[in-house]
Amino acid sequence: MWTKVDSVLTVRYYRYGSIDTAYIERPKTKWTIKARLNVSGAKIESEGVEDDYQFNSQMTADYKSTVSIGVNYLGFSLNASLNPAKLMGKYSDYELNFMSYGKRFGFDFTYQNAKNFTGWHEGYYKSAPSEVEHIDLPADMLSVKTLNVNAYYIFNSRRFSYPAAFSQSYIQRRSAGSFMLAASGMRQHAKLKWEDEIHLKMMNIGIGAGYGYNYVPSQGWLLHISALPTFIVYSNTSMTFGDMNVPLHYHFPEVIITGRGAVVHQWKNKFLGLSMLFNFTNIGNEDNFTVHNIKWRTQTFFGFRF
């Protein structure tokens, strides 16, 4: 039975279809073991004007670090991760990351429930710009639940491979790039304990296009960079102060920008590298009220195939 299953999976895994094997190929082996160090962070910036009062603030969440190891057999993976800071009681937030990078379609999503944002708030009256009010914002004042979702479609999937840069399930043999369609979404609920408890809720969906490029300077090396800007086509944002609800109106252009980068080096049956995912969301208008959300994740990895 195992021989039959192995045969079916092998045929499926090495079915190249329309791939140009001069540019992209599968690894020669069936098994891959990969160790990773993941580090992620988040930041929220806001600024605006209320009558004569100009204000801005910045809040940053604690970095999250995890160590993980994964085993892959012909495209099927099993992974386990460990957060040392959480085991020692130094990290109380929750974050879930999932990604699936295919040769033509792919997506990733990140859900974060963070309660340890710290930062500052500054404001001044335009009639007295030198009298700046500065307030340090300690932890537990701001709690934020955020969901980021990104998806892509690759036009030149015959020669350009996302998985080669991010999952190493393909190998990029020659340099190639591609235009891509993109869709992004963000849902967020932020709660700030101020004089009155303030709730900010937003739901945004964006559609756009971008470009990615895999550069192969020499055998065994791969450098990837891509940018997928999307314009928000659906926006539902509101702010609540106690019993008062204030809808925040859409101001063009509001955007969600997703950037990715990677460096991968392979030799014999081994590989190592560094990858990065960056999300930036701009909501609102600086003449009234605007919010910038920044979410990033880096991954350092080492693996071998057999």
C-alpha positions, -999 to 999 in steps of 0.1 A, spaced: 0 0 0 28 24 9 45 17 -25 12 26 -43 7 58 -23 43 68 -28 40 62 -66 8 83 -68 23 112 -48 56 111 -68 37 113 -101 16 142 -88 46 160 -73 67 159 -105 39 167 -129 54 199 -144 25 207 -168 33 241 -184 64 248 -164 96 257 -183 122 234 -167 150 256 -180 138 281 -154 120 261 -127 124 226 -114 114 204 -85 141 192 -60 154 157 -70 146 143 -35 113 135 -18 120 146 18 129 180 32 136 189 68 136 226 76 144 246 109 132 282 112 136 312 135 105 335 131 104 371 144 73 393 139 62 427 151 33 453 147 30 491 149 0 514 148 4 551 140 -24 577 140 -26 615 134 -53 640 129 -69 673 137 -98 681 160 -108 718 158 -76 736 166 -59 706 182 -32 687 162 -23 652 175 -4 621 166 5 588 184 25 557 179 20 523 196 43 492 191 37 456 202 63 434 217 83 413 192 72 377 189 100 350 184 94 314 177 115 284 167 100 258 145 109 226 126 91 211 97 91 179 77 80 178 41 73 147 20 64 153 -17 45 186 -9 29 175 23 42 192 55 41 187 92 54 215 114 59 222 151 68 255 167 79 267 202 78 302 217 105 304 245 93 338 258 57 324 262 70 294 281 89 317 305 58 339 310 73 369 292 49 369 262 11 368 267 -1 377 232 -14 353 205 -5 351 169 -13 327 141 4 326 107 -6 304 77 7 306 42 2 286 10 24 296 -20 16 278 -52 31 281 -86 2 302 -99 -21 310 -69 -12 316 -33 -22 333 -1 -12 340 34 -30 352 65 -20 365 99 -42 368 130 -28 387 160 -44 393 194 -21 417 212 -25 435 245 11 447 252 13 478 229 33 506 244 40 540 229 33 577 232 7 604 223 16 640 214 -7 670 207 -7 708 205 -30 736 197 -22 754 164 -25 787 182 4 776 206 26 751 186 55 753 210 34 739 239 35 702 230 17 678 253 35 644 255 19 614 272 36 580 275 12 551 269 20 520 290 11 484 283 -25 472 288 -39 506 276 -43 493 240 -55 459 229 -58 450 192 -72 421 173 -60 421 137 -65 398 107 -44 404 75 -51 384 44 -32 385 11 -37 366 -22 -20 366 -56 -22 353 -91 10 350 -112 9 355 -150 43 341 -158 40 309 -137 60 290 -164 92 307 -154 87 326 -122 83 307 -89 71 321 -55 76 288 -38 113 288 -48 118 318 -26 95 311 4 89 273 7 118 259 -13 95 233 -29 108 245 -63 142 256 -75 146 288 -96 174 280 -121 174 313 -141 163 348 -134 127 356 -142 99 380 -132 61 383 -135 33 407 -132 7 397 -106 -29 404 -97 -34 409 -59 -62 410 -34 -58 421 3 -80 424 33 -77 437 68 -101 435 98 -92 451 131 -107 459 164 -87 482 187 -97 491 222 -80 520 240 -86 526 278 -86 565 278 -109 588 298 -137 571 279 -131 537 265 -124 541 227 -132 514 202 -119 515 166 -133 490 142 -123 487 105 -129 463 76 -110 469 44 -107 450 11 -83 460 -17 -77 449 -52 -46 457 -73 -16 445 -92 22 443 -87 54 427 -99 78 402 -85 113 392 -96 136 362 -89 172 371 -96 197 342 -99 231 358 -100 250 325 -100 242 288 -94 228 281 -60 217 317 -52 183 333 -54 173 369 -45 135 377 -46 117 410 -43 80 418 -49 55 445 -42 17 442 -44 -1 475 -38 -39 473 -37 -64 501 -36 -92 497 -10 -125 492 -28 -146 484 3 -141 503 36 -162 501 68 -146 520 96 -160 535 128 -149 549 162 -169 546 194 -165 570 224 -186 556 252 -222 557 238 -213 578 208 -205 562 174 -186 582 148 -183 567 113 -151 575 95 -157 582 58 -136 568 29 -109 591 15 -92 582 -18 -66 568 -20 -66 543 9 -42 514 2 -29 481 15 6 474 4 22 439 7 60 436 2 80 404 2 117 397 0 140 367 3 176 355 -1 182 318 -5 215 299 -10 216 262 -19 245 238 -21 244 200 -26 214 189 -6 214 219 18 199 254 18 197 284 41 182 318 38 161 348 50 126 359 40 105 388 49 68 397 47 56 434 52 21 447 53 12 484 53 -24 498 55 -33 535 52 -68 545 63 -83 580 65 -70 615 57 -43 635 74 -66 666 74 -91 648 96 -80 615 110 -57 587 96 -44 554 108 -13 535 96 -10 498 104 23 481 100 28 443 103 60 424 95 75 390 98 110 377 91 121 341 89 156 327 90 158 291 79 181 262 73 172 228 57 184 198 39 168 173 14 172 136 11 
